[in-house]
Amino acid sequence: MPSDTQSSARTAKIYQPTKNAMQSGKAKTRKWLLEFDRVSARTIDPIMGYTTSSDTQTQVVLSFDSKEDAVAYAEREGISYRVLTVNKPKRRQMSYTDNFKYDRPQPWTH
């Protein structure tokens, strides 16, 4: 269990993940994540060349159903946090047949 001085020094970010480039749907983008910030820098292992860190909290990613749940958890546990918001693009609602209308607002380009 971390001491009160250590837990108050921890900071985290709360965000909603963006859609992966390999995804066509919106799976795993509706949850809110709480991810701890790095406290110590990564170092390079001299023998193997791997990057390593003694900070294991960066491996912890907590998932919540809403932003309010994530914020409530951070406040209850005394974690300093920041909420990151992303402007999601709005999709145009257009049917396939609208591409072939005679009174199309934009002329064909080819």
VOMAR-278982 format. One line per field, with one value per residue: residue in three letters; residue number from 1; z, y, x of N, C-alpha, C, O in turn. Coordinates in steps of 0.1 Angstrom, whole numbers. Atoms other than C-alpha are relative to their C-alpha. Example, Ala and Ser with C-alpha at 12.3 -4.5 7.8 and 13.67 -1.06 7.14 Angstrom:
REM residues 2
aa: ala,ser
i: 1,2
n_Z: 0,0
n_Y: -12,-11
n_X: 9,-9
ca_Z: 78,71
ca_Y: -45,-11
ca_X: 123,137
c_Z: 0,8
c_Y: 12,11
c_X: 9,-8
o_Z: 7,9
o_Y: 12,22
o_X: 19,-3
***
This chain:
REM residues 110
aa: met,pro,ser,asp,thr,gln,ser,ser,ala,arg,thr,ala,lys,ile,tyr,gln,pro,thr,lys,asn,ala,met,gln,ser,gly,lys,ala,lys,thr,arg,lys,trp,leu,leu,glu,phe,asp,arg,val,ser,ala,arg,thr,ile,asp,pro,ile,met,gly,tyr,thr,thr,ser,ser,asp,thr,gln,thr,gln,val,val,leu,ser,phe,asp,ser,lys,glu,asp,ala,val,ala,tyr,ala,glu,arg,glu,gly,ile,ser,tyr,arg,val,leu,thr,val,asn,lys,pro,lys,arg,arg,gln,met,ser,tyr,thr,asp,asn,phe,lys,tyr,asp,arg,pro,gln,pro,trp,thr,his
i: 1,2,3,4,5,6,7,8,9,10,11,12,13,14,15,16,17,18,19,20,21,22,23,24,25,26,27,28,29,30,31,32,33,34,35,36,37,38,39,40,41,42,43,44,45,46,47,48,49,50,51,52,53,54,55,56,57,58,59,60,61,62,63,64,65,66,67,68,69,70,71,72,73,74,75,76,77,78,79,80,81,82,83,84,85,86,87,88,89,90,91,92,93,94,95,96,97,98,99,100,101,102,103,104,105,106,107,108,109,110
n_Z: 0,1,-11,4,8,13,8,4,10,13,9,10,10,3,14,7,11,14,8,5,15,6,-3,7,-9,-11,-12,-10,0,-8,-14,-4,-6,-9,3,-9,7,-4,-11,3,15,4,2,10,-6,8,6,11,8,-1,-9,-12,-10,-13,-3,4,1,13,7,-4,8,-5,10,-6,10,3,-5,-14,-9,0,-8,-14,-5,-2,-12,-12,-3,-2,12,8,13,11,10,14,9,15,8,9,13,3,13,8,3,14,6,12,12,1,9,14,1,11,-6,-9,-3,5,13,1,3,10
n_Y: -12,-13,-10,-12,-9,5,0,-14,-5,6,-7,9,-7,7,-2,10,3,-2,12,5,-1,13,3,-7,-3,-9,9,-4,-15,-6,1,-10,6,-8,5,-7,-6,6,-7,0,2,14,2,11,11,0,14,4,-11,-3,-11,5,-10,5,-5,10,-6,-4,12,1,-8,3,-3,-5,-1,-14,-9,-3,11,-1,-12,3,9,-7,-8,9,6,-11,0,-12,4,-9,6,-4,2,0,-4,11,-5,3,7,-5,10,-1,13,3,-6,-14,-2,-1,-9,-10,-13,1,-13,-2,6,11,-4,8
n_X: 8,-8,2,8,-8,-2,12,3,-9,4,9,5,8,13,3,8,-9,5,2,-12,-1,4,14,10,10,-4,-3,-10,-2,10,-5,-9,-12,-8,-13,-9,-12,-13,-7,-14,-4,-4,-15,-3,-7,-13,-3,9,4,14,3,5,4,4,13,9,13,3,7,14,9,14,10,13,11,3,-10,3,-5,-14,-3,3,-10,-12,2,1,-13,-9,-9,2,4,4,9,-3,11,-3,11,3,5,14,2,11,10,2,3,-7,7,-2,-12,5,11,-2,-2,-11,-6,-14,-1,-10,-13,-6
ca_Z: 0,-10,17,16,3,-25,-36,-36,-58,-85,-114,-140,-172,-179,-215,-240,-265,-302,-329,-340,-377,-382,-369,-389,-360,-327,-304,-273,-278,-255,-222,-203,-192,-162,-170,-145,-157,-156,-125,-135,-169,-188,-189,-214,-201,-209,-216,-237,-249,-238,-223,-187,-158,-121,-123,-124,-121,-157,-166,-148,-170,-153,-174,-165,-181,-178,-172,-140,-126,-135,-119,-88,-84,-88,-62,-38,-41,-39,-74,-92,-126,-159,-183,-220,-245,-282,-307,-326,-363,-372,-399,-427,-430,-467,-486,-515,-540,-531,-551,-583,-578,-608,-584,-566,-547,-557,-594,-603,-604,-630
ca_Y: 0,34,60,92,112,89,86,124,128,105,121,105,114,105,101,83,64,72,47,26,30,-7,-5,2,2,21,-9,0,38,43,35,61,52,64,60,70,93,82,92,81,80,48,35,12,-21,-23,-61,-66,-31,-32,-1,-6,13,7,25,-2,21,31,-5,1,13,15,14,32,34,72,102,110,75,80,115,102,74,97,121,93,79,113,111,144,141,159,152,151,156,149,166,137,142,144,120,133,114,107,78,61,73,109,105,103,130,154,184,175,205,198,190,158,160,134
ca_X: 0,15,20,-1,28,34,-2,-7,23,8,-8,-30,-48,-85,-94,-116,-94,-97,-106,-77,-66,-73,-108,-139,-162,-162,-153,-134,-139,-169,-150,-131,-95,-75,-38,-10,18,54,73,108,125,130,166,183,194,232,232,201,194,158,142,132,116,111,78,52,22,25,13,-20,-48,-83,-114,-147,-181,-183,-160,-178,-169,-133,-132,-149,-124,-95,-109,-117,-82,-65,-50,-43,-58,-64,-92,-83,-111,-110,-132,-148,-155,-192,-203,-224,-256,-259,-274,-257,-283,-276,-243,-264,-290,-295,-296,-264,-250,-214,-206,-188,-151,-144
c_Z: 0,12,-6,-8,-14,-9,-4,-11,-14,-7,-11,-11,-2,-14,-6,-12,-14,-8,-6,-16,-6,3,-9,9,12,13,9,0,9,15,2,8,10,-1,8,-9,5,10,-3,-14,-2,-2,-10,8,-7,-6,-12,-9,1,8,12,9,13,4,-5,-1,-14,-8,4,-8,5,-10,8,-10,-3,6,14,10,1,9,15,6,3,12,12,4,2,-11,-7,-14,-9,-9,-14,-8,-14,-7,-11,-12,-1,-13,-7,-2,-14,-5,-13,-12,-1,-9,-14,-3,-11,6,11,3,-4,-14,1,-3,-10,-12
c_Y: 12,9,12,10,-5,0,14,5,-6,8,-10,9,-9,4,-11,-3,2,-13,-3,1,-13,-4,7,4,9,-9,6,16,6,0,12,-7,10,-6,9,5,-6,9,1,-3,-14,0,-12,-10,-2,-14,-3,11,3,13,-5,11,-7,4,-9,5,4,-12,-1,10,-4,4,3,2,15,9,4,-11,1,12,-3,-9,7,9,-8,-5,11,1,13,-5,12,-7,5,-3,1,4,-11,5,-4,-6,6,-12,1,-14,-2,6,15,4,2,9,10,14,0,13,2,-8,-12,5,-8,-2
c_X: 9,-3,-8,8,3,-12,-5,9,-3,-10,-5,-8,-13,-4,-8,9,-7,-1,14,-1,-5,-14,-10,-11,5,2,11,2,-11,4,9,12,7,14,10,12,13,7,15,2,3,15,2,8,13,3,-9,-4,-15,-2,-8,-4,-4,-14,-11,-15,-4,-7,-14,-8,-14,-10,-13,-10,-3,12,-2,5,15,5,-3,10,13,-1,0,13,11,10,-2,-2,-2,-9,3,-13,4,-12,-2,-6,-15,-1,-12,-10,-5,-3,8,-6,2,12,-5,-12,3,3,10,6,14,1,10,14,7,-9
o_Z: 9,16,-18,-18,-23,-21,-15,-18,-24,-2,-14,-8,-2,-17,0,-20,-16,-3,-11,-21,-18,-1,-14,5,12,24,3,5,11,23,-7,16,7,2,7,-19,16,9,-1,-21,6,-5,-12,14,-19,-16,-22,-20,-6,17,11,8,13,14,-17,-7,-17,-19,-3,-9,3,-16,18,-22,-14,14,22,21,12,17,23,18,14,20,23,16,5,-9,-11,-19,-5,-13,-16,-7,-17,-5,-19,-12,3,-23,-1,-6,-18,-2,-19,-22,-12,-14,-22,-13,-13,0,21,-6,-7,-15,10,-10,-13,-22
o_Y: 14,10,13,16,3,4,16,14,-2,14,-20,20,-21,16,-22,6,1,-23,5,0,-13,-15,18,13,14,-4,12,20,19,8,18,-16,22,-18,21,-1,-12,21,11,-9,-21,10,-20,-7,-4,-14,-6,9,12,16,-14,22,-18,0,-9,-1,5,-10,-8,22,-16,15,-3,4,18,4,5,-8,-1,10,0,-8,5,10,-4,-6,7,5,17,-14,23,-19,17,-14,8,-1,-14,14,-15,-2,10,-23,11,-23,8,11,20,15,8,8,14,22,6,21,13,-19,-13,15,-6,-9
o_X: 18,-14,-9,3,3,-12,-11,5,1,-19,2,-11,-12,-4,-10,13,-19,5,21,-12,-9,-19,-7,-19,16,0,21,13,-10,-2,15,9,8,16,10,16,13,7,22,-6,8,21,-7,18,13,10,-4,-8,-19,7,-16,2,-9,-19,-14,-23,-16,-12,-22,-6,-18,-9,-16,-7,-8,20,7,9,20,14,5,14,19,9,5,16,23,22,-13,5,-4,-6,3,-18,14,-23,7,-15,-19,4,-22,-6,-12,5,13,1,0,13,3,-18,15,9,9,8,18,-4,18,15,19,-5
***
